[in-house]
Amino acid sequence: MRTYRDILMDVDGTLLDFGASEREGISKVLAHYGFEANEERIGLYHRINGAAWAAFERGEVTKEKLVNQRFEVFFGELGKKVDGREAETLYRSHLDQSAILIPGSVEICRYLKEQGFWLYVVTNGTSTTQYKRLSLSGLDAFMDGIFVSEDAGSQKPQKEYFDYCFQRIPQADPSKMLLVGDSLTSDIKGGITAGCRTCWYNPGHLPEKDGIKPDYQIEKLEELKQIVAKTS
């Protein structure tokens, strides 16, 4: 009998290359406001945005406030006052049309479906954006359910987010679930809190931190085949 029935997949940084999509979007926003998209400015945005999302994961800020204020803070550091909502709308319009696949993402999803696993997306983000990107990439065709934090009213790693997901998964049993994601603080911590086994997709060989210990680590998505084979 299989150890796992359901595979919960993160999207950004796991199935889709959000970093590349983000870079394209920020470059276009910078150009719109008259700035060259150099490494210093893109790095500044990453730091501001990263801190904002970390606060969101801790439940310290709403997502609406996050997305509408991050560009005001960012451009404020560059000495320019902008309308945060306008900048966010411009950025979102570019991001919605960008679905750059992580190598092996389509192949592993197809393999897991062919092996009879149930696949679910578990992702923080904006619903319209995530649905559009998953559709553009073709990954949505492999999924038995897509759960976005905006719809849930909570986010990874909060238990409430996973409660929302489990209420919508038939005969949900966290002990028979494997969560795969690239973020220790969002995916792995959330999966552990929810009672799932966890697999850290860690192509950059980052060190573990904050005592968060995944059950498995992989460098390439195709390594999931070995994990599910050993536990079937």
C-alpha positions in Angstrom: 0.0 0.0 0.0 1.3 3.4 -0.9 2.6 5.8 1.8 1.2 8.8 -0.1 -2.1 9.4 -2.0 -2.0 13.1 -2.4 0.9 15.3 -3.6 0.7 19.0 -2.7 2.7 21.2 -5.0 3.9 24.7 -4.5 3.9 26.9 -7.6 6.4 29.8 -7.5 10.0 28.5 -7.3 8.8 24.9 -7.6 6.8 24.5 -10.8 7.2 28.0 -12.3 10.2 30.2 -12.4 8.8 33.1 -10.5 12.2 34.8 -10.2 12.5 35.1 -14.0 8.9 36.3 -14.3 9.3 38.8 -11.5 12.5 40.2 -13.0 10.7 40.8 -16.4 7.8 42.5 -14.6 9.9 44.7 -12.4 12.1 45.7 -15.4 9.0 46.9 -17.2 7.6 48.8 -14.2 10.9 50.5 -13.7 11.1 51.5 -17.4 7.5 52.9 -17.2 8.6 55.3 -14.4 11.8 56.3 -16.2 14.3 54.1 -14.4 16.9 51.7 -15.9 16.4 48.2 -14.7 19.9 47.6 -13.3 21.0 45.0 -10.7 21.1 47.4 -7.8 17.4 48.5 -8.4 16.2 45.0 -8.9 18.0 43.9 -5.8 16.4 46.7 -3.8 13.0 45.6 -4.9 13.7 42.0 -4.0 14.7 43.0 -0.5 11.7 45.2 0.1 9.3 42.6 -1.5 10.9 39.8 0.5 10.4 41.6 3.8 6.8 42.4 2.9 6.0 38.7 2.1 7.7 37.5 5.2 5.5 39.8 7.2 2.5 38.5 5.3 3.5 34.9 6.2 3.6 35.9 9.8 0.1 37.4 9.6 1.3 40.9 10.3 0.0 42.5 7.1 -2.9 41.8 4.7 -2.1 40.9 1.1 -4.0 44.0 -0.2 -1.8 46.3 1.9 1.3 44.4 0.9 0.8 44.6 -2.9 -0.4 48.2 -2.8 2.3 49.6 -0.6 5.4 47.7 -1.7 5.9 49.8 -4.8 5.4 53.0 -2.9 8.1 52.0 -0.5 10.3 50.8 -3.4 10.1 53.9 -5.5 10.2 56.1 -2.4 13.7 54.6 -1.9 14.5 55.7 -5.5 13.3 59.3 -4.7 10.1 59.1 -6.7 6.5 59.2 -5.5 4.1 56.8 -7.3 0.6 55.5 -6.9 1.1 52.1 -5.4 -2.2 50.7 -6.9 -1.2 51.9 -10.4 2.2 50.4 -10.1 0.8 47.1 -8.8 -1.7 47.0 -11.7 1.0 47.5 -14.2 3.2 44.9 -12.6 0.3 42.4 -12.4 -0.6 42.8 -16.0 2.9 41.7 -17.0 3.1 38.9 -14.4 -0.3 37.5 -15.5 1.1 36.8 -18.9 4.4 35.1 -17.7 4.5 31.4 -17.1 8.2 30.3 -17.2 8.5 26.6 -16.4 11.0 25.2 -14.0 12.9 22.4 -15.8 11.1 19.1 -15.4 7.9 20.5 -13.9 5.6 19.3 -16.7 7.3 15.9 -16.8 7.0 15.3 -13.1 3.4 16.3 -12.9 2.6 14.0 -15.9 4.5 11.2 -14.3 2.8 11.5 -10.9 -0.7 11.6 -12.6 0.2 8.5 -14.6 1.2 6.7 -11.4 -2.2 7.5 -10.0 -1.4 10.2 -7.4 -3.8 13.0 -6.8 -2.2 16.4 -7.4 -3.1 19.7 -5.7 -1.6 23.2 -6.0 -1.0 25.0 -2.7 0.2 28.5 -3.3 0.3 32.0 -1.7 -0.6 34.7 -4.1 -3.3 36.5 -6.1 -6.0 34.2 -7.4 -6.4 35.7 -10.9 -2.6 35.7 -11.4 -2.0 32.1 -10.3 -4.9 30.7 -12.3 -3.8 32.5 -15.4 -0.2 31.4 -15.1 -1.1 27.8 -14.4 -3.4 27.8 -17.4 -0.7 29.4 -19.7 1.8 26.8 -18.5 -0.5 23.9 -19.0 0.1 22.7 -15.5 -3.5 23.2 -14.5 -4.5 20.2 -16.6 -2.7 17.9 -14.2 -4.2 19.2 -11.0 -7.2 17.8 -9.1 -7.5 21.1 -7.2 -5.9 24.5 -6.9 -5.8 26.3 -3.6 -4.7 30.0 -3.5 -4.2 31.9 -0.3 -6.3 34.8 -1.5 -9.3 32.5 -1.8 -8.6 30.8 1.5 -8.3 34.0 3.5 -5.1 32.8 5.0 -1.7 31.7 3.8 1.1 29.2 4.1 2.4 28.4 6.7 -0.7 29.1 8.7 -2.7 26.1 9.8 -6.0 27.8 8.8 -4.8 27.7 5.2 -4.3 24.0 5.2 -7.6 23.5 7.0 -9.2 25.3 4.1 -7.4 22.9 1.6 -8.2 19.7 3.5 -11.9 20.6 3.7 -11.8 20.5 -0.2 -9.8 17.4 -0.7 -11.9 14.2 -0.7 -11.2 12.0 2.3 -8.2 14.2 3.3 -5.6 12.5 5.4 -2.5 14.6 6.0 -0.5 11.5 7.0 -0.9 10.3 3.4 0.1 13.7 1.8 3.5 14.8 0.6 4.1 18.6 0.2 6.7 19.7 -2.2 8.0 23.3 -2.2 11.0 25.5 -2.3 10.4 27.6 0.8 11.4 26.4 4.2 9.4 29.0 6.1 6.3 28.8 3.9 6.0 25.4 2.4 8.0 23.1 4.7 7.0 24.8 8.0 3.4 24.8 6.8 3.4 21.2 5.8 4.9 20.1 9.1 2.3 22.2 11.0 -0.4 20.6 9.0 0.8 17.0 9.7 2.1 16.3 6.2 5.4 14.8 5.1 7.5 17.4 3.3 10.0 17.6 0.4 12.2 20.6 0.1 13.0 21.5 -3.5 16.4 23.1 -3.0 18.4 23.4 -6.2 20.6 26.1 -4.7 21.7 23.8 -1.8 20.6 26.3 0.8 21.2 25.4 4.5 18.3 24.5 6.8 17.4 27.2 9.3 15.2 27.9 12.3 15.0 24.2 13.1 12.8 23.5 10.1 13.6 20.0 8.9 12.0 18.5 5.8 11.6 14.8 5.4 13.3 14.9 2.0 15.5 17.2 0.0 15.8 17.2 -3.8 17.9 19.2 -6.3 15.8 18.3 -9.4 12.1 17.7 -9.6 12.7 14.3 -11.3 14.1 13.0 -8.0 10.5 12.9 -6.7 10.2 9.7 -8.8 12.6 7.9 -6.5 10.9 9.2 -3.3 7.4 8.1 -4.3 8.8 4.8 -5.7 10.5 4.0 -2.4 7.3 4.7 -0.4 4.8 2.9 -2.7 
